[in-house]
């Protein structure tokens, strides 16, 4: 049996709200990770089938081993969710359930060796898919100081972004920053003493901002949600677990806009959506972990779960 190190967040809530309503439903686990959510869904709902997606081939192998005993009920797609939903073929059974868990698996912090964490001295990479794009070390080398400061502020709300960006660029005058611990030390030395002694490590937001930028986590999120929602079967449910306010705002606005009685632009001469809502929101203001889950899994503290039911396809 494969050892799993990641605890799926808001699992009970997802199992209840996204539960299949009939036999033979198809679910897409759009961020498979080690397969924690998929494992529980398959165990709870014996006729459910799942397609699991992940761009990290190493973690995909862990999930495949863990979920092998479910046989053909579990299928795998190696790549990005955005590509999967873009390539989804018409005529193929549309999913009844789509789940996004936008958090980074604990595997990446503890086992990947790619600089996701400043607890270990690792190469500063942070890519989920190491075959594409550039790592965090190359990113901070390429972009100007003012753009780096904007990135830290816009992606993570880092209030000392200017100081940190300046310190990073000063340090790079003596060489490339390739070590996760070295970057954390630079950040720590750049911020006020009061910030260094706060409960959260002062480099946390810098690492978050760089990871988001390297993997395009925010830039493509709205388009990803749109593509997934388009292929979701009417009557199907889509749930999204996010871990910071910028993601949550995009998700909230996406569901809110489609929950209006008419989503056509004001200048449209004819209402194409027939004056009907496209979806129904199932989670109100969103669901956060309860006290028991926070005790068991403190890393879930920033999680927020939002879900909606698709009412009808958008007219074209």
N, C-alpha and C positions, 0 to 999 in steps of 0.2 A: 504493500500500500504506500502510495506516495505521501511524503510529509508535506502538509500544507502549512504555510506560515501566515497566510493572510486570512483575517476574519471578515466575511462579507458584512457590510454595513446595512442597517435598516432592512434586514432579511425578512423578519416576520411581517413587516408592513408591506413589502413588495409581494410576498407570497399571498397575502390576503387581497390586496387591491388589484393585482394583475392575475388573479386566479383564472384558469380556464373555465369557460361556461358550458363547454360541450366536449365530447370525446374527440380526439384526433387533432387538437389545435396545434399550430406551429408557433414557436417562440423564437425570436432572435435575441441572443445575448450579445449585445454589440460591443461589450468590453469584457471578454471572457476571463482574462487573468488566469488564476489557478483553478477557476471553475467552481468557486464556492456557491454563487447564486444558482448556476445551472444544476449543480449537484442536488441542491435542496428542492428546486422546482421539479426535477425528474423523479426524485424520491417521493414527493408529496402527490404528484399528479401522474399516475401510471400510463396514461395514454398520450401524454404530451410529448412532442418532438421539439428538439432545439437545434438551431444552427448557432455555433459559437464563433465569434470573430476576435482575432487579436493580431496586431502587427508585429509582436515580439515572438519570434520563432522559438526561443528558449522557453518562455513561459507557456507557449502553446503545447510543447512536449509534456510539460508537467500536467497540464489540463487533460491532454489525451490519455495519459496513464491513469490519472485519477478517475476519469469518466468512462474508461474502456468497457466496464461491465454493463453499461447501458446499451451497448451494441449500436444498432442502426438508429436508435432514438436520438443519438447525439451525432451531429455532423459538424465539421470544422471548416472555417474559411481563414486562411492565412493572409492577412493584409489589413488595410485600414477600413473602418466602417464606412467611411465616405465612399470608397471605391466599391464596396459591396452593394450599397444602396443605389449607386449610380449605374452599376452593371446589372441590377436585378432584372430578370427577363419577364416581359409580359407573357401571360399564359401560364407561368409557374405559380403554384399556390402562394398566395400572399400571406404574410405573417398575421396572426391574430394578437400576438403580444410582442412588444419590443421593449427591451430594458437596456438603458444606458447607465453604467456606473463609471462616472468620469474621474474617479479617484485613481491615483497611482498605487499599484499593488505593493504590499509590504515586501514582496520579492525583490522589487527594483531597489528599494532602500537597503535591504539586508543581504541580497545575494547577487545582484546583477553586476556589481563592480564598475558602474558607469558614472559615479559621482553624483547620484541623486541625493545622497546624504553627506553631511559634513562630519558625521561620526567616524567615518573611515577615510583613510588616505587613498583615494582612488583617482583615476584619470577623469578629468572634468568633461564628461561627454553629455549625459542626460538624454540621449535619444532613445525612444522606445524601439524604433526600427533603425538599427545601426547601418543598414545598407543604403539609407537615403538621407539627404540633407547634410547639415554640418552640426558638429557638437557645440556645447556651450563654450569651450575653450576658443574655438575658431570664431564664434559669434562675438565674444567680447573683444577679440582681436580686431575684427573687421569694422565694427560700427564706431562712429565718433562718440566722444564723451557725452555730448548733449543728448544724442539718441539713446545711449545706454541709460542715462538718467531717466529719460521719458519712459523707457521700457520698464524699468524697475517700479516707477510710480504707477503707470497705467495697468500693468499686469498684476501688481500685488499691493498697490497703495503704500509703497515704502516711503515714509515721510522724510527720510534722510537720503533720498535717491541721489541728490546732487553731490553730497559728500562722498557717498560710496562710489559713484561713477568716477569721480575725480581721483579717489584713492586707488581704484583699480587701474586706471590709465597711468597713474604715477608708477605703480608697481610694475607695469608692463614695459617700462623703459629699460628695465634690466633683464627682460626675457618674457616668454609666453607663460601665462598662468595655466598650468595643466593639472594642478592638484586641487581636489575638493577642500582639503583642510587648509591649504594655503589661501584659497579664496575666502574661506570663512574667517581666517585670521585677519585678512585685509579689511573685511567688512567690520569686524569687531573693533579694530583699531581706529576706524573712521567715524564711529558714532559716539555720542556722549556717554559718559559713565553710567548715567541713570538708565539708558537704553540697554547697555551691556548687561545690567543686573536685573532686567525684567524677567518674568517667568518663561517667556519664549526667547529662544536664542536669537540674537540680533541678525544673524545671517539667514533666518528662516524665509523671510519674504524675498530676499535676493535670489535664493535658490529656487523658490517657487516661480518667480518672474522669469528666470532664465529657462526653466523647464517648460513653462507654458509657451515661450517664444520658440524654443528649439523644436517642439512638437506641434506647433500651430494649434494649440488647444482652444484658443478663443476665436482666432480669425475665421475658422471654418465651422464653428459650432452651430450658428443659425442655419447655414446652408445644409449641414448634416441633419439637423432636426427636420427641416423641410423635406429633404429627400426621403428620410425614413417615414415621415408621416404620409407622404404621397403613396407609398406602397403598402401601408398598413391597411388591412381589411376593414371596411366600414363595420362598426360594432367592436372593433379591436381596441386594445388598451396600450398606451405608451407611457412608460415610467422613466424618470431621469433622476439619478442621485448625483448631486453636485457637492463640491467641497469648498468653494469660496464664493463670495458675494457677486463677483463679476459674472461667473457662470450662471449662478442662480437668477440673476437679473435677466440674462438673455433667455433663459428657459421660461421664466415667469411671463415675460413680455410675449414670447412666442405663443404660449397657451392662451394668454389674455386676448391677443389680437384675433386668434381663430375662434374665440368664444363669443365674439360679437355677432349680432343678428345679421349684419351684412359686412363683408370684408372687402367689398369692391372699393377702389379709389373714388373719391368724391367726383372726379371729372368723368367717370365712366358713364356713357349714355344709357347703358342697360345693365341691370343687376344680373350678374352671371351666377351668383351663388343662390339664387332663388329666395333671397331674404331669409335664409336659414343658417343657424349656427353650424359650423364645421365640426366642432368638438364640444364636449362637456367636461369641465374640470372636476376631478375626483378627489382632490386633496386640499381644497380651500387655499389657505395661505402656505401650504407646504407642511411637511412632517419632519421634525427633528428627532434625534435619538432620545429615548426616555432615560430616567435615572439609572435603571438597571443596566441598560446597554452601555451607558457612559462609564459605569463601574467596571464592567467586563472589558470594554474596549475604549479607553480614553481617546484614542486617535479618531474616533467617530464624532468628536465634539462639534466639528464644523459642518457635518453632513446635513443635507436638506433633500427630501424626496418630494417630487411633484409628479403627478400622473393625470392623464386625461383619456377619455374615451372618444374615439372618432365616430362621428355621426354619419357623415357622408363624404364622398369624394368632392374635391373642388372642381367645378365646371371649367372647361377650357374653351 
